[in-house]
Amino acid sequence: MLAEIQYEQALHGIDPTLAAVKRKREEQLEKWGTQDHDPEMWYAILGEEFGEVGKEIAEGRIKPFDKAKYRKECLHTAAVALAMVQCVDDGIA
């Protein structure tokens, strides 16, 4: 029963989460414009963002965990991954 409840919660959380990633991606476009990086550069950018997620996790071991900062970095990472896919789909990468 708990698994079914968790599944339903996860399912209902997809749309608002994707909307947050979309907003972050739009912010990136406003800030940086269209980006046409090659896969290696995208990998480096994604790695930097993923590193920021890790930094928030590590800092949470020595001081109170900041869920808002962690979420923000997760959204940045997801938005960069989205940009990578867009680049591939647009035939740029």
Secondary structure as UniProt FT lines:
FT   HELIX           2..32
FT   HELIX           39..62
FT   HELIX           67..89
FT   TURN            90..91
//
